[in-house]
């Protein structure tokens, strides 16, 4: 952690001391700006029971610039594209240095509970969500079983 800005050290310590329910974020042992994140699929969402892996990276300009966050577990979601990029305002134009890693992770967790097909990153999934919400939710559940539930048959890990 030597050579890191005090803010990153403090945020990392707080994440370790006061973990957020359903979220683990552990700094990489070789690069303390890189975090291995796991978000549990929120209950009552199509992602319930899933464990979604993400990578979070704090750029040199952090906290003046937003963290870079990406899903590494495949997910069927209108605001997350095939390569795991996330459409979330606080990761783009609504970023503020007042926000923290934990705020970002909580917002991503909330996005899993409330997909927003009106601001899509994956238009195909968004169209499916708008035209046949039940079908899209079933597809999201299927992907969760396939890719995000450990020991599930055909698990993509």
Residue, then its C-alpha position, 0 to 999 in steps of 0.5 A: x500500500x506504500x505510495x498510494x494516496x491516503x484516500x485509497x488506503x482509507x477507503x480500502x481499510x474501511x471496505x475491509x473493516x466494514x464490508x457491504x452486505x453481499x459485496x466483497x472487494x479485495x485489493x490485488x496483492x500486486x496492485x492495490x489500485x486493482x480490486x477483485x470484486x464479487x457481488x451476490x445477486x440481490x434476492x427477488x432479482x433474476x440474479x438471486x443466488x448468483x455470484x458475479x465477479x467484477x474488476x475495479x480499477x482506480x485510475x491515477x486521477x482517482x478520486x477526480x476520475x471515476x473508477x473503471x469497473x467491469x463484470x467478468x462474469x457473463x450477465x444478461x442485463x440491459x445496462x451491461x454489455x457482452x464484455x462486461x462494461x456497465x452503463x451507470x451514470x456515476x461511472x461517467x458524467x455523474x461521477x463526483x470525488x465525494x463518491x467512494x468505491x463502496x458507493x459505486x459497488x452499492x450502485x452496481x448492486x442496485x442496478x442488478x435489482x432494477x435494470x433500466x432498459x430505457x438507458x441500455x448498453x446492450x440494445x438487444x437485451x433492452x429490447x427483449x426486456x421492453x417487449x417481453x419482460x417475463x421472457x427477459x427475466x427468465x433469460x437472466x435467470x438462465x444466464x445466472x444459473x449458467x455463469x454465476x452459480x458455483x457448482x451449477x451444471x455448465x458453469x462457464x468458469 
